[in-house]
Amino acid sequence: MSVGIVMLVHTALNRAEQAARHWAAGGCPVVIHVDVNVPRKTYAAFTRALADVPGVRFCKRFRCEWGSWGIVAASQTASEMMLEDFPDVRHVYLASGSCLPLRPVEELIEYLADRPRSDFIESATTSDVPWTVGGLDHERFTLRFPFSWKRQRFLFDRYVDLQRRLGIKRKIPNGLVPHMGSQWWCLTRQTLSAILQGPDRKEYDAFFKQVWIPDESYYQTLARQYSTNIESRSLTLSKFDFQGKPHIFYDDHLQLLRRSDCFVARKIWPHANRLYDAFLTDPAGAMKRTEPNPGKIDRIFAKAVERRTRGRPGLYMQSRFPNEDWENGVTAGPYSVFQGFTEIFENFEPWLAKATGARVHGHIFSPARVEFAEGQNTINGALGDSALVRDYNPNAFLTNLIWNTRGERQCFQFGPNDNQDVNWRISKDPNAQVSVISGAWAVPLFRSNKNFMDIRKEAALLQKIESDHLNVLRSPYAKARIRIWSMAEFIEAPMEPLQGILDEIGHTQTRRLSEVPKMVDLTGFGQFLQNLKNQGMHPYLMGDFPVALGPEPTQTSPRKPYLVR
């Protein structure tokens, strides 16, 4: 007994010839169907090339358009020729011209000889199939599809909508339960002949001619009517992406294909010379005799689909730019944003860098330039300090900064004078740690030598900008780790907030914080705020400052030594 191979060919005829010779050399008769869209001259050359192989036949040609009945008609005609011309065939294996045998043909023959009554075909009801793509599950059997989904998409969609609105439903033949599965099957002579010679074939064919993608349901449904032993799996390794398109295997998938232990794989790139050489001309390097197990590589394909659909956290590319809030992580890693700290503390940036080991930048969204750490002009990823380039897309600048410096904590300063276009991006980023001392922007104005009316005008503008920013940070959509103190609240006891910030960043020291950077002199700041109030500008973001005296810096006076007798 032998295994018959039915091949459906439409492209890469040179590879199809190579595969047909391989099957025939292994003792398998081959019946080939060539798509009628292949030019006659090309078809004639193909038949002449295989004329010297006695076990190869060519059947009547049909137009095999994706999703149409022609593919089923082609497999029916080729299978009928196989059963009639080769009576010793026990199993018929459906393959395509882009299929590649991964194991010696003798192993497939022996494997099927040990299972003479088993039909290998994926067959599951529509309710049990999670991988249908296109929104049509059971409807593909109850609606009519006279238009091509690829060539006549508009008419296809409009006709489906019309049938839904009118409530038109086709009747499924009595006793028939629609099933679906991979089109690549291996059926016994008994099951296949029962399907092709059954008394209800005309009725079934008429029904499935109006089904969408009938090659995925015709044999899968009828095999349930006649088979006595179905193994609902395919012996052909075929993987599909999230759009329902088949994965294509290239030369660098050689070891992956070997690990699958499958008998046949599709789709193989026609120019994958290494694959064809390895599997068709090197029987000594064939895989071990074992049960086909495509599940061994499913994890790799699942990861590839996830990488294609979701990408990597914080990485954006033109080929897969996500919709807003659909990204797989806004940024690539945690980072910290400080607002108001450099205004209150002297040398805050070098102190923070020393205390945490992080890279601490200045105001990277400053209108003048990007203030990178240590005054650098360019950092990782060729990010420059040009404000003009940065402001072309501030959100992308931030994500690029975090992506290009993966593995190193980034910290930067922010304030109402900076570009505010990144406010929402930061507030909705779970990787962001935002610490704000509200009202600290008034300290540089207090210490400036500007005219008071100019100070009042600028203070009103900055307070409006910071108020809007705080509203963003307090939004229910915010996902960042956010801490906000009023200026009066913070300078009253700065040690505890600073300790919490360092702990969250990942402070390397185990002991409690013993020193903080020097605080600027705020003597007279309360009166400065009162003067703003007297001029009609109400500075409410700073908190409650006494007018007469500014808050005293929090320094513990040394205790006098004394002697105990």
C-alpha positions as CSV (number, residue, x, y, z in Angstrom):
1,M,0.0,0.0,0.0
2,S,1.1,3.5,-0.7
3,V,0.3,7.2,-0.1
4,G,-1.0,9.3,-3.0
5,I,-0.1,13.0,-3.2
6,V,-2.5,15.5,-4.7
7,M,-0.7,18.8,-5.4
8,L,-2.4,22.1,-6.1
9,V,0.0,24.3,-8.0
10,H,-0.2,27.9,-9.2
11,T,3.2,29.5,-8.8
12,A,6.9,28.5,-8.5
13,L,6.5,25.6,-10.9
14,N,10.2,24.8,-10.7
15,R,9.8,24.1,-7.0
16,A,6.6,22.1,-7.5
17,E,8.5,20.0,-10.0
18,Q,11.3,19.4,-7.5
19,A,8.8,18.4,-4.8
20,A,6.8,16.1,-7.2
21,R,10.0,14.2,-8.2
22,H,10.8,13.8,-4.5
23,W,7.4,12.3,-3.7
24,A,7.6,10.0,-6.7
25,A,11.1,8.9,-5.9
26,G,9.8,7.9,-2.5
27,G,7.2,5.6,-4.0
28,C,4.2,8.0,-3.9
29,P,2.0,8.5,-7.0
30,V,1.3,12.2,-7.6
31,V,-1.6,13.9,-9.3
32,I,-1.0,17.6,-10.0
33,H,-3.6,20.3,-10.6
34,V,-2.3,23.5,-12.2
35,D,-4.4,26.7,-11.8
36,V,-6.0,27.7,-15.1
37,N,-4.5,31.2,-14.6
38,V,-1.1,29.7,-15.4
39,P,-0.4,30.5,-19.1
40,R,-0.7,27.5,-21.5
41,K,2.9,27.8,-22.6
42,T,4.2,27.7,-19.0
43,Y,1.9,24.8,-18.2
44,A,3.1,22.8,-21.3
45,A,6.7,23.3,-20.3
46,F,5.8,22.1,-16.8
47,T,4.2,18.9,-18.0
48,R,7.1,18.2,-20.4
49,A,9.5,18.6,-17.5
50,L,7.8,15.8,-15.6
51,A,7.0,13.6,-18.5
52,D,9.9,11.2,-17.5
53,V,8.4,10.5,-14.1
54,P,5.9,7.6,-14.5
55,G,4.0,8.1,-11.3
56,V,2.9,11.7,-12.1
57,R,-0.5,12.7,-13.6
58,F,-2.1,16.0,-14.5
59,C,-5.8,16.5,-14.0
60,K,-8.4,18.9,-15.5
61,R,-7.7,22.5,-14.6
62,F,-9.9,25.0,-12.7
63,R,-9.6,28.6,-11.7
64,C,-8.5,28.6,-8.1
65,E,-9.2,32.0,-6.6
66,W,-8.9,32.3,-2.9
67,G,-12.1,31.7,-1.0
68,S,-13.9,30.3,-4.1
69,W,-15.2,26.9,-5.0
70,G,-12.5,26.3,-7.6
71,I,-10.0,25.0,-5.0
72,V,-12.5,22.3,-3.9
73,A,-13.3,21.4,-7.5
74,A,-9.6,21.0,-8.2
75,S,-9.0,18.7,-5.2
76,Q,-12.1,16.7,-6.1
77,T,-11.0,16.1,-9.7
78,A,-7.4,15.3,-8.7
79,S,-8.6,13.0,-6.0
80,E,-10.9,11.1,-8.3
81,M,-8.0,10.6,-10.7
82,M,-5.8,9.4,-7.9
83,L,-8.4,6.8,-6.7
84,E,-9.1,5.6,-10.2
85,D,-5.5,5.4,-11.6
86,F,-3.8,4.1,-8.5
87,P,-5.9,1.4,-6.7
88,D,-3.1,0.6,-4.3
89,V,-3.3,4.0,-2.6
90,R,-4.6,3.8,0.9
91,H,-4.3,7.4,2.0
92,V,-4.5,10.6,-0.1
93,Y,-2.4,13.5,1.1
94,L,-3.4,17.0,-0.1
95,A,-0.5,19.4,-0.5
96,S,0.4,22.5,-2.5
97,G,3.2,23.4,-4.8
98,S,4.8,25.4,-2.0
99,C,4.7,22.5,0.5
100,L,8.1,20.9,1.4
101,P,8.5,17.4,2.8
102,L,10.4,17.6,6.1
103,R,10.9,13.9,6.7
104,P,11.8,11.0,4.4
105,V,8.8,9.8,2.4
106,E,9.3,6.3,3.8
107,E,8.6,7.6,7.3
108,L,5.2,9.1,6.2
109,I,4.3,5.8,4.4
110,E,5.2,3.8,7.5
111,Y,3.4,6.2,9.8
112,L,0.1,6.0,7.8
113,A,0.5,2.2,7.3
114,D,0.4,1.9,11.1
115,R,-2.9,3.9,11.1
116,P,-4.8,2.4,8.2
117,R,-8.2,3.7,9.3
118,S,-7.3,7.1,10.6
119,D,-8.2,10.3,8.8
120,F,-6.0,13.3,9.6
121,I,-8.0,16.5,9.1
122,E,-8.7,19.5,11.3
123,S,-12.5,19.4,11.9
124,A,-14.2,21.6,14.5
125,T,-17.6,23.3,14.7
126,T,-17.7,27.1,14.3
127,S,-18.4,27.5,18.0
128,D,-15.2,25.6,18.8
129,V,-12.9,27.5,16.4
130,P,-11.3,30.6,17.9
131,W,-9.1,31.4,14.9
132,T,-11.6,32.5,12.2
133,V,-10.7,35.9,10.8
134,G,-13.0,38.2,9.0
135,G,-16.1,38.3,11.3
136,L,-17.9,35.4,9.5
137,D,-18.3,32.2,11.5
138,H,-21.6,30.4,11.2
139,E,-22.8,33.1,8.7
140,R,-20.4,31.7,6.1
141,F,-22.8,28.7,5.8
142,T,-26.1,30.6,6.0
143,L,-25.4,33.5,3.6
144,R,-24.5,33.5,-0.1
145,F,-21.2,34.8,-1.4
146,P,-21.4,35.3,-5.2
147,F,-18.7,38.1,-5.1
148,S,-15.0,37.7,-4.7
149,W,-13.7,39.0,-1.3
150,K,-10.4,40.0,-2.9
151,R,-11.5,41.5,-6.2
152,Q,-15.0,42.7,-5.4
153,R,-14.7,43.7,-1.7
154,F,-17.3,46.5,-2.0
155,L,-19.9,44.2,-3.5
156,F,-19.0,41.5,-1.1
157,D,-19.6,43.6,1.9
158,R,-22.7,45.3,0.6
159,Y,-24.3,42.0,-0.3
160,V,-23.6,40.5,3.1
161,D,-25.1,43.6,4.7
162,L,-28.2,43.3,2.5
163,Q,-28.7,39.7,3.4
164,R,-28.4,40.5,7.1
165,R,-30.9,43.4,6.9
166,L,-33.4,41.3,5.0
167,G,-32.9,38.3,7.3
168,I,-32.0,36.0,4.4
169,K,-30.6,32.6,5.6
170,R,-29.9,29.5,3.6
171,K,-31.0,26.2,4.8
172,I,-28.2,23.7,5.8
173,P,-28.8,20.2,4.4
174,N,-30.5,17.8,6.8
175,G,-28.1,16.0,9.0
176,L,-25.1,18.3,8.1
177,V,-23.3,20.0,11.0
178,P,-20.8,22.5,9.5
179,H,-17.2,22.0,10.6
180,M,-14.1,24.0,9.8
181,G,-10.3,23.4,9.8
182,S,-7.1,23.5,7.8
183,Q,-7.5,22.8,4.1
184,W,-4.5,20.4,4.1
185,W,-5.7,17.0,5.0
186,C,-4.8,13.3,4.6
187,L,-7.8,11.0,4.2
188,T,-8.2,7.3,3.8
189,R,-9.5,5.8,0.5
190,Q,-12.7,4.8,2.2
191,T,-13.5,8.2,3.5
192,L,-12.5,10.1,0.4
193,S,-14.3,7.8,-1.9
194,A,-17.4,8.1,0.2
195,I,-17.3,11.9,0.0
196,L,-16.7,11.9,-3.8
197,Q,-19.2,9.1,-4.6
198,G,-21.9,9.6,-2.0
199,P,-25.5,9.8,-3.2
200,D,-25.9,13.3,-1.7
201,R,-22.9,14.8,-3.4
202,K,-24.8,17.0,-5.7
203,E,-26.8,18.5,-2.9
204,Y,-23.7,19.0,-0.8
205,D,-21.7,20.5,-3.7
206,A,-24.6,22.9,-4.5
207,F,-24.6,24.0,-0.9
208,F,-20.9,24.5,-0.4
209,K,-20.5,26.4,-3.7
210,Q,-22.2,29.3,-2.0
211,V,-20.1,29.0,1.2
212,W,-17.3,31.4,1.9
213,I,-13.9,29.7,1.8
214,P,-15.3,26.2,1.1
215,D,-11.9,24.6,1.1
216,E,-11.8,25.1,4.8
217,S,-15.2,23.5,5.4
218,Y,-16.2,21.1,2.6
219,Y,-14.0,18.0,3.5
220,Q,-13.9,19.0,7.2
221,T,-17.7,18.7,7.3
222,L,-18.3,15.7,5.1
223,A,-15.5,13.7,6.7
224,R,-17.6,13.8,9.9
225,Q,-20.4,12.1,7.9
226,Y,-18.3,9.1,6.7
227,S,-15.2,8.7,8.7
228,T,-14.9,6.1,11.5
229,N,-11.8,7.5,13.0
230,I,-10.9,11.2,12.7
231,E,-7.8,12.7,14.2
232,S,-8.6,16.4,14.2
233,R,-5.2,17.6,13.2
234,S,-3.2,18.2,10.1
235,L,0.1,16.4,9.3
236,T,1.2,19.6,7.5
237,L,2.8,22.4,9.5
238,S,1.0,25.6,8.5
239,K,1.1,28.7,10.7
240,F,-1.1,31.8,10.2
241,D,-0.7,35.4,11.5
242,F,-3.4,37.5,13.2
243,Q,-4.8,38.5,9.8
244,G,-5.2,34.9,8.7
245,K,-2.3,35.0,6.3
246,P,0.1,32.1,6.2
247,H,3.6,32.5,7.6
248,I,6.3,32.0,5.0
249,F,9.4,30.0,5.9
250,Y,12.8,31.1,4.8
251,D,16.3,29.7,5.0
252,D,16.9,30.8,8.5
253,H,13.9,28.7,9.7
254,L,15.8,25.5,9.0
255,Q,16.3,24.5,12.7
256,L,12.8,25.6,13.5
257,L,11.3,23.3,10.9
258,R,13.5,20.4,12.2
259,R,12.2,20.9,15.7
260,S,8.5,20.6,14.6
261,D,8.9,16.9,13.7
262,C,6.1,17.4,11.1
263,F,6.0,15.5,7.8
264,V,5.3,18.5,5.5
265,A,5.5,22.3,5.9
266,R,4.0,25.2,4.0
267,K,4.5,27.9,2.8
268,I,8.1,27.8,1.7
269,W,9.7,30.7,0.0
270,P,10.5,29.7,-3.6
271,H,14.1,31.0,-3.2
272,A,14.8,29.2,0.1
273,N,17.6,27.1,-1.5
274,R,19.0,26.0,1.8
275,L,15.7,24.5,2.9
276,Y,15.1,22.6,-0.4
277,D,18.7,21.3,-0.3
278,A,18.4,20.2,3.3
279,F,15.1,18.4,3.1
280,L,15.0,17.1,-0.4
281,T,18.6,16.0,-1.0
282,D,19.9,15.0,2.4
283,P,18.0,11.9,3.7
284,A,20.9,11.2,6.2
285,G,20.1,14.5,7.9
286,A,16.4,13.7,8.3
287,M,14.7,14.2,11.6
288,K,14.3,11.4,14.1
289,R,11.2,9.1,13.8
290,T,8.8,10.6,16.2
291,E,5.2,11.8,16.4
292,P,4.6,15.1,14.6
293,N,4.4,17.9,17.2
294,P,4.0,21.4,15.8
295,G,3.1,22.5,19.4
296,K,6.8,22.5,20.1
297,I,7.3,25.7,18.1
298,D,3.9,27.3,18.8
299,R,5.4,29.5,21.5
300,I,7.8,31.0,18.9
301,F,5.0,31.8,16.5
302,A,2.8,33.2,19.3
303,K,5.6,35.5,20.4
304,A,6.1,36.6,16.7
305,V,2.4,37.5,16.4
306,E,2.5,39.4,19.7
307,R,5.7,41.2,18.6
308,R,4.0,42.2,15.3
309,T,0.7,43.2,16.8
310,R,1.8,44.8,20.1
311,G,5.4,45.5,19.5
312,R,7.8,46.1,22.4
313,P,7.1,48.5,25.3
314,G,8.2,52.0,24.4
315,L,9.3,51.2,20.8
316,Y,7.4,52.9,18.0
317,M,8.0,52.3,14.3
318,Q,6.4,53.3,11.1
319,S,5.3,49.7,10.2
320,R,3.3,49.4,13.5
321,F,2.5,52.8,14.9
322,P,-0.3,52.2,17.4
323,N,-3.5,54.1,18.0
324,E,-3.6,56.3,21.1
325,D,-3.6,54.3,24.3
326,W,-3.2,51.0,22.3
327,E,0.6,51.0,22.7
328,N,2.2,48.1,24.5
329,G,3.8,50.3,27.2
330,V,4.2,54.1,26.7
331,T,7.9,54.0,27.4
332,A,10.5,51.3,27.7
333,G,11.4,51.8,31.4
334,P,10.9,53.8,34.6
335,Y,12.0,57.4,34.8
336,S,11.5,60.3,37.2
337,V,10.2,63.8,36.6
338,F,11.0,66.6,39.2
339,Q,9.1,69.9,39.2
340,G,10.2,72.7,41.5
341,F,13.2,71.0,43.1
342,T,15.9,72.9,41.3
343,E,14.2,76.2,42.3
344,I,14.2,75.3,46.0
345,F,17.5,73.5,46.3
346,E,21.0,74.5,45.2
347,N,22.9,71.9,43.2
348,F,19.9,69.5,43.3
349,E,20.9,67.7,40.1
350,P,24.4,66.6,41.2
351,W,23.1,65.6,44.6
352,L,20.4,63.4,43.1
353,A,22.8,61.8,40.7
354,K,25.2,61.0,43.5
355,A,22.5,59.7,45.8
356,T,20.8,57.4,43.2
357,G,23.3,56.6,40.5
358,A,20.8,57.7,37.9
359,R,21.4,60.1,35.0
360,V,20.0,63.4,36.1
361,H,19.2,65.9,33.3
362,G,18.1,69.5,33.6
363,H,15.0,70.9,31.9
364,I,15.1,68.7,28.7
365,F,11.9,70.5,27.5
366,S,13.3,74.0,28.0
367,P,12.4,76.4,25.2
368,A,16.1,77.3,24.7
369,R,17.7,73.9,24.4
370,V,17.6,70.4,25.7
371,E,19.6,70.4,29.0
372,F,21.2,67.0,29.0
373,A,23.1,65.8,32.0
374,E,26.7,67.2,32.4
375,G,26.0,69.7,29.6
376,Q,26.2,67.1,26.8
377,N,25.1,68.1,23.3
378,T,24.3,64.6,22.1
379,I,23.4,61.4,24.0
380,N,22.5,57.8,23.2
381,G,20.7,57.3,19.9
382,A,22.1,60.5,18.5
383,L,19.5,62.6,20.3
384,G,20.7,66.2,20.0
385,D,20.0,69.3,22.2
386,S,18.1,71.2,19.5
387,A,14.8,72.5,20.9
388,L,13.5,72.9,17.3
389,V,14.0,69.2,16.5
390,R,12.7,68.1,19.9
391,D,9.5,70.2,19.5
392,Y,8.7,68.7,16.2
393,N,7.4,65.7,18.2
394,P,8.0,66.1,22.0
395,N,6.3,62.8,22.8
396,A,8.5,60.9,20.4
397,F,11.5,62.7,21.9
398,L,10.6,61.4,25.4
399,T,10.0,57.8,24.3
400,N,13.3,57.9,22.3
401,L,15.2,59.1,25.3
402,I,13.9,56.4,27.5
403,W,14.3,53.7,24.8
404,N,17.9,54.7,23.9
405,T,19.0,54.7,27.5
406,R,17.4,51.3,28.6
407,G,19.1,49.9,31.7
408,E,19.8,53.4,33.2
409,R,17.4,55.4,35.2
410,Q,16.6,58.8,33.7
411,C,15.6,61.8,35.7
412,F,14.8,65.3,34.4
413,Q,13.4,68.6,35.6
414,F,10.2,70.1,34.4
415,G,8.3,73.3,35.0
416,P,5.7,75.7,33.6
417,N,8.3,77.4,31.4
418,D,8.9,74.1,29.5
419,N,7.0,72.7,26.6
420,Q,3.7,71.4,28.0
421,D,2.8,69.1,25.0
422,V,4.2,66.1,26.9
423,N,1.9,66.5,30.0
424,W,-0.6,63.9,29.0
425,R,2.0,61.5,27.7
426,I,3.8,61.6,31.1
427,S,0.7,61.5,33.2
428,K,-0.7,58.4,31.4
429,D,2.6,56.6,31.5
430,P,2.8,53.9,34.3
431,N,6.6,54.1,34.1
432,A,6.7,57.8,35.1
433,Q,7.4,58.9,38.7
434,V,6.3,62.6,38.9
435,S,7.2,64.7,42.0
436,V,5.9,68.2,42.0
437,I,6.4,71.1,44.4
438,S,3.6,73.4,43.3
439,G,4.4,77.1,43.3
440,A,8.2,76.8,43.3
441,W,8.4,78.6,40.0
442,A,7.9,81.8,42.0
443,V,11.3,81.5,43.7
444,P,13.3,82.6,40.6
445,L,10.9,85.5,40.2
446,F,11.4,86.5,43.8
447,R,15.2,86.4,43.4
448,S,15.1,88.2,40.0
449,N,15.8,91.9,39.4
450,K,12.8,92.5,37.2
451,N,10.2,95.3,37.5
452,F,7.4,94.2,39.8
453,M,4.7,94.7,37.2
454,D,6.6,92.4,34.8
455,I,7.0,89.9,37.7
456,R,3.2,90.0,38.4
457,K,2.3,89.4,34.7
458,E,4.8,86.5,34.4
459,A,3.6,85.0,37.8
460,A,0.0,85.0,36.6
461,L,1.0,83.2,33.4
462,L,3.1,80.6,35.1
463,Q,0.5,79.9,37.7
464,K,-2.1,79.3,35.0
465,I,0.2,76.9,33.2
466,E,1.1,75.0,36.3
467,S,-2.6,74.8,37.4
468,D,-3.5,73.2,34.1
469,H,-0.6,70.8,34.5
470,L,-1.8,69.8,38.0
471,N,-5.3,69.2,36.6
472,V,-3.8,66.7,34.1
473,L,-1.8,65.0,36.8
474,R,-5.0,64.7,39.0
475,S,-7.0,63.4,36.1
476,P,-8.7,59.9,36.5
477,Y,-6.8,58.9,33.3
478,A,-3.4,59.5,35.0
479,K,-1.4,56.3,35.5
480,A,1.9,57.7,36.6
481,R,3.1,57.5,40.2
482,I,2.4,61.2,41.2
483,R,3.3,63.1,44.4
484,I,2.3,66.7,44.8
485,W,3.3,69.0,47.6
486,S,2.6,72.7,48.0
487,M,5.8,74.7,48.5
488,A,4.9,75.7,52.1
489,E,4.2,72.0,52.9
490,F,7.4,70.7,51.4
491,I,9.9,73.1,52.9
492,E,8.4,72.6,56.4
493,A,9.7,69.0,56.4
494,P,11.7,68.1,53.3
495,M,13.5,65.0,54.6
496,E,10.5,62.7,54.5
497,P,9.5,63.5,50.8
498,L,13.0,63.2,49.6
499,Q,13.5,59.9,51.4
500,G,10.3,58.5,49.8
501,I,11.5,59.7,46.3
502,L,14.9,58.1,46.7
503,D,13.4,54.8,48.0
504,E,11.1,54.7,45.0
505,I,13.9,55.3,42.5
506,G,15.9,52.6,44.1
507,H,18.3,54.3,46.6
508,T,21.4,52.2,46.9
509,Q,22.1,53.1,50.5
510,T,20.4,51.1,53.3
511,R,20.6,53.8,55.9
512,R,18.1,56.7,56.2
513,L,18.8,59.9,54.4
514,S,21.0,62.1,56.6
515,E,21.5,65.2,54.5
516,V,19.8,67.1,51.8
517,P,21.1,69.7,49.3
518,K,21.3,73.3,50.5
519,M,18.0,75.1,50.4
520,V,17.9,78.6,48.9
521,D,17.4,81.6,51.1
522,L,13.6,82.3,51.3
523,T,13.8,85.2,53.7
524,G,11.2,87.8,52.6
525,F,9.4,85.3,50.3
526,G,6.2,85.6,52.2
527,Q,6.1,89.4,51.8
528,F,6.8,88.9,48.1
529,L,3.7,86.8,47.8
530,Q,1.7,89.4,49.8
531,N,2.9,92.1,47.4
532,L,1.6,90.0,44.5
533,K,-1.8,89.7,46.3
534,N,-1.8,93.5,46.8
535,Q,-1.3,94.0,43.1
536,G,-4.4,91.8,42.3
537,M,-2.6,88.5,41.6
538,H,-3.5,85.7,44.0
539,P,-0.6,83.1,44.3
540,Y,-2.5,80.2,45.7
541,L,-0.3,77.2,44.6
542,M,2.5,77.9,47.1
543,G,0.4,77.2,50.2
544,D,0.1,79.3,53.3
545,F,3.2,81.4,53.9
546,P,3.4,83.9,56.8
547,V,3.9,87.5,55.7
548,A,6.3,88.8,58.3
549,L,8.9,86.1,58.1
550,G,9.7,83.5,55.5
551,P,9.9,79.9,56.6
552,E,13.1,79.0,58.3
553,P,15.4,76.5,56.6
554,T,15.1,73.1,58.4
555,Q,18.5,72.9,60.0
556,T,19.1,71.3,63.4
557,S,21.3,73.5,65.7
558,P,24.1,71.6,67.4
559,R,23.5,70.8,71.0
560,K,25.8,72.2,73.6
561,P,28.1,69.6,75.3
562,Y,27.5,68.9,79.0
563,L,29.1,66.7,81.6
564,V,27.3,64.2,83.8
565,R,28.9,63.5,87.1
